[in-house]
Amino acid sequence: MSKKSSPPPSFTAMDRQRETFIKGMSGQRSVVPFDNAALAQKAKEKMSAEAYAYVAGGAGTDDTVHQNRSDFARWRILPRMLRDVSTRDTSIELFGRTYASPFLLAPVGVLDLAHRKADLAVARAAVANQIPMIFSNQASVPMEHCAQAMGDGHRWFQLYWSKSNELVKSLVQRAEKCGCEAIAVTLDTTMLGWRTQDLDLAYLPFLRGRGIAQYVSDPVFQALVDEPDEEPAPKTSAKISLEAIANIRELMNNYPGNFVHNLRSRRPLRAVRKFIGIYSRPSLTWEDLKFLREVTSLPILLKGILHPDDARLAIDHGVDGIIVSNHGGRQIDGSISSIAALPAIAEVVNDRIPILLDSGIRTGADAFKALALGARAVCIGRPYVYGLAIAGERGVSAVLKNFRADFELTMGLAGCKAIEEIGKGCLVNN
């Protein structure tokens, strides 16, 4: 039975424009830029160098980051005229649920790098704008807190498959109890990509206790912390310095509990070491998906699919959906862009399971092109993080409103009044 969302708010693209221009008459301008380059630049001014590099940076030369954007230009929208588009329906259906628009919030870790309210601010903005949020496995706030803030708002959970299946089971079952409606398994980050900006700054937030809230709030993980490490900690040439002391202090403050107790017990250090040792599982294979199916009844999507043969294998293994993604260009320098990979995957899938597209979405026109090429929905990533950095919850909400308005206008101006009318005939290959 289809679970309908609450009635959509009285929001239209023209209302968004009208509100903006009327406020402009009294000298009020949005603190959150509408232009994408200006949005990123303003966020950069608000964030530390380390935080911005972690969010904005890609692998190697950032070639894939740029390709994710430039490949959208290969497809041009071919508008149709004299069609009644006076009303426009942007709603979609996924796994028996109706969503107000074809947007979801991609899982982004360590959101406290952008704003102290982190995932909570994003969760509140998501539900206010009727956009599902995919909780990050590398969150700054436990999923239970975000679920409480969202009420009956739609949410999914992103899973990084740990070396511990018991931890995988615990995380997934917590997500079910939190009202998550699907599990998105990230496949392309079994190892960290060669991220030169982070390496130049010698910065990894997890070592400071950031982005591990799902772990330290998990009873299975806490039990694992008490177990001896399978491998000895690597020896390093790190020296005691004022910066090292400051970083240790940050770790103790970030970890739950009393600072003095944390310092004396050294538990935060053990927890970080355990996290680094088990968070990802490079040995993962298609056969492991059976375990996930045994421990959850939720729809399972695979995030990171770029090859049509992997899409075919996903269907063969009973997966419920695919997220075409290259992790925002953060993993392989020179990888195929997500939008370039989409047509071949859509051909193989042939509407048997839903396809979502992630990586490179910056405008409503991008979303329109992705839907025309076979995606059912798209995931927004960096732009909402930039909004978060600029103005917290209000900044995220502004970005989401802009995406919805831009998409609705693009759809109508292209001659489509409903999602079902968006197809290959709406595009030409440039």
N, C-alpha and C positions, 0 to 999 in steps of 0.2 A: 504494500500500500504506500502510495507516495506521501511523504511527509512535507507538507507545504510550509514555506517560511511565512513569517508574519507579513501582513500587508506592507508593500513598499512605501516608503515615505514619499511625500509630495515633492519629488526631485526630478527636474528635467535639465537637460543641457542648457536650454534657453534661460531657465531660472538662474543657473550658475553664472552665465554671462551677464544677465540683467543685474543681478546682485552686485557683481564686481564693478560694472560700469556706473551704477548709481552711487555706490560708495566712493568711487573715484571723483564724483562731482563735489564731494565734501573733503577731498584730499586724502581719503583713506585708500591705501594700496595694500595688497596682500603682502605679508611678511614672507610668504612662501612663494618663490618665483614660479611662474607658469612655464617658462623656458627651461628645458632640461639642462643645458650647459650652465645657466645661471643658478639652477637648483643645486647642482653638484658643487659649484664654486662657493656658494653661500654656506653649504654644509661643511666644506673644507675649512672655511674660516672659523667655524664653530667648534670643530673637532681638533683633537691633538694630532700631530703628524702621524703617530703610531696608529691611532684609531682610524684616520682617514685612509691610510695605506692598507690597513687590514680589510676595510670595507670596499674600497674602490679598486684596489690592485688586482691584477690577474697573474697568470703564470708567465714566466719568462719575459718576453718583450711586449706583453699585452696584445699580441697579434690576434688571439682569439676573441678578446674583449672587443677589439675594433671590428673584427669580422662579423661578430654577432649583430653589430649595428649596420655595417655597410651592406650586408647581404639582403637586408630588407629592401634596399633600393633596387634590387634586381627585379622586384615585382611592383607593378604599377596598377593602381586602382582604375577601373574602367567604369565610370558612372553611367547610370541610366536615368533618363528624364521622364517627366509627366507620369509619375507614379504617385499615388496618394501615400505620402509618408508623414501625414499630419500627426499621427500617433505612432510611436515606436516602442516595440517590446524587446528589451534587451535580456530577458530572463532565459535561463538555460536549465536543463535537468541533468543531474549527475547522480547515479546510483539511487534513483528513486526519490531524490530530493530536488526541490526547485530553488534555484539561486537567482538573485535579482539581476545579476550581470555575469559576463563570462570571465570575471577576474577572481583570482585567489591571491593571497599573500604568500609568497614563497618563504620557506623557512630560512631565516637568517640568524646566525648565532651571535652571541656576545653583544647583544643590543645595548647593554649598558655602556659600551664604548661611545654610543651616540647620545644617550640621554639616561639620566639616573633612573627614570621610571621604566625604561627598557621595554620588555615584553608586555608589561601591564598597560602601558600607554598604547602600544600597537593593538592589543586585544580590544581595548575600549573603542578605539577608532574603527577597528574592523567591524565590530557589531553595530556601531552607530551608522555605518555606511553599507551594511548588509553584504559585506564581503567576507567569505570564509578565510580563516587564518590557519596556516599550517604551522603548528607549534614546532619549534626547532629542538632537535635532540641536544644541541649545544646552547641551550637557552641560559639567560641570566636570571630567570625567575621560574620556579617549578610550575609544571603544567597545571597542577591543581589550583594554584592562585589565579592563573590566567583564565581557566575555565570558570571559576567563580565570578570573575569580573565580566565575563561574556554572557552569563545567564544562558538563554537558549540560543545564542548566536552559534553559527556553524563553525566547526573547527575540525582539523585533521591533525595527525601527528607524523612527523618525520622521524624515521628510524635509521640510526647508524648501527650496523650490525656488529655488535661487540664480539670479542673472543669468547665471552661467557654467554652461552645460550640461556642460562638462568636469568642473567641480567636482561637479555633481549625479551624474554617472557615477562619479566616484571615490568619493564617499560611499556610494553604493548598492552598489558592488562591494566596498568594504571591509566593509559590513554583511553581504553574502553570505559573505565569507570568515570573518566572526566567528560564523557560525552563526545569523544572524537568519532568522526563518521567514516574515517578511512585511515589507512597506514601507507605512507609514502616511503619506500625503502631507497635510501640514497646509495647508489652503486659505484659512483665515480670517485669516491674519496676514501678508498681503502688505504691510501697513503696520501700525505699532503703533497700537492704539486709544488714545483720549483717557483715559489713566489718571491721574486727578487726584491720587491719593495719591503716586505717583512724581513727578509734576510739582511738587507742593508741596514735596517733599524734594529736588527737582532731582537725582534719582538714577537712573542707568541703569547697571547693573552691567557691561555689555559695554565701556563706556568705560574701565573699570578692569581690563580683561583677564580678566573673569570670564565663564564660560559660553561660551567659544569654544574649548574643548579639541578638539572634533571638527575644527575648522578649522586650528588651528596644528599639529595632528598630521598634516595632510593634505598630501602632496607637491604636488598641483595648486594648493591654496590658497597654499602657500609660493612657488610660481612666480608666482602672480598678485600677490603682495606686491611682487615685484621689478619688475612692470610699472607704468608710469605710470598714475595715476588718470585715468579718462575725464573726470571733472569736477573742477574745482579745489575744494579744501577750503573750506567756507563760513567766512566771516569772522565772528568773534564778539567780544563785548566782555569776554570773560573776562580777569581780572587775575591777576597773580602774587600768591599769598598762601601762608600756611603750609598752608592746606587744599589748595590746588592742588599744592603740593610733596608733601604726604602722599599725594595721589591718584596722582601720577606715580610715587612710590615703590611704591605698591601695584601699579600696572600692571607695573612692572619686575620685581617679585617674583612676580607671577602668571604672567608669561610664561616659557616653558621656557628654561633656560640660565642663565648667570652674570649676576648683577645688574649688575656693572660693565660687562660686554660689552653687555648690553641697553641700558644707559644711553648708552654711547658710540655704539652703532650706530643707536639710535633705531628699531630694527626693530619693537619692540612697538607703538610709535605708528603706524607704517605699517601694521602688521597690523590694528590696531583700525580705522583709517580705511578699509582695504580691506574689512574685514568689514561695517562700517556701510554701505558703498557697494553691496555685492553680495549680502548675505545673503538678500534677499527680492526677488521678481519680480512687481510689480503687473500686468505685461502678460500673465501666464499665461492661457492659454485651454484649452478642451477638446482642441484639436488637439495641444497640447504633450504630452499623455499618450502619444502614439505613441512619442516619444523614450524615455520611461521604460520602456515595454514592450520596446523594442529592447535596452536595456542590462541588464535583469534578468529572470530567469525566476521570481522570487518573486511570491507573491500581492500585489496592489496594492490598498490601501484608501484611500478619500478621507475625510479627517477634516475636519469642519466643515460637512457637509451638513445643511441645515435645511428646504429647500424640496422638496416632492415632485417637482417638475419636474426639479430637479437630480439627484434619486435616479434618475429615469427616464433622464436623460442619462448618468449614470454607467454604468448597465447597457448602454445603447446603445454606449458607448465601451469596453465589455469590461472594466470594473473588477471586481475580485474581491470587494470588500466595501465597506461604508459605516460610518463612525463619525459618528453623529448628535451634534453638539457645537456649542456656541457659545463654546468656549475658556474655559469656566469663568466666563463673563460678563465677560471681560477685553477684549473687542474692540468691541462695540456696546452702548451704553447704551440699553435699551429693546428689545433683541432678544427674539424668541420663546424660551421656555425649551426645553431639549433634550427634556424629557419631554412637553411639549405638542406638539412637532414629530413625535414618534415615531409615533403611530398612522397619520397620513396617509402617512408614508414607508413604514411597514410594509405598508400597503395596496397602494401602488404596486409595491413590491419583490416582494411575494407569494412570499416564501421562495426567490426565484431566487438571491440572494446573501445572505451573512450580514450582519446589522446589529448594530453595537455602539452602546452609548450612553455618552456622556461628559458631564460637567458636572452637578453637584448631588448625586451619589451620596454619601450620608453614613451609611446604615444598610443592614442586610440586607433590611429591608422595601422600601427604595428599589429595590434590585436585583431583588427579587421582582416589584415592579410593572413595572419595565422589561422583564423577560423576559415577563411576561404580556401586555404591549402589543406584543411583536414583536421585541425585542432578543435576540440569541443570547448576548451577554455584556455586561459593563459595565466601565468604566475608573474606577479610584480615583485621585484627584489630591491635593488639598490635605491630606486627613487623614493620608496616609502621610508627607507632608513635615513635618507637625506632630509626628508620632511621631519622625521623624529629628531634629528640633530638640531634643526633650525627652531622648531617650536613644539617639541614634545607631542602629546596626543593631538593637539590642534594642528600641528604640522603634518602629521600622518593623515589626518582627516582631510586636510586641504588637498594633498596629493591624490587621495582616493577619489574625491569629488571631481578633480580635474580629469582623471583617467576615465571615469564614468561619463562625464560630459563630452569629452573629446570623442570617445567611442560612439556614443549615441548620435552625435552630429555627423561623424564620418559615415555611419551606417545609413542615416537618412539622406545625406547628400549623395551617397552612392546609389540611392534608389531602393534601399532595403528597409522594410518596416518591421522585420522580425529576423531573429538569428537564422531561422531555417532558410531564408532567402540568400544568405551569404554562401557563395560557392565558387568553384574555379572560374566560372564565367564572369566573375566580378574583377578578375585580374588579367593582366597580360604580362608576359615575361619580357623584361627590358633587355 
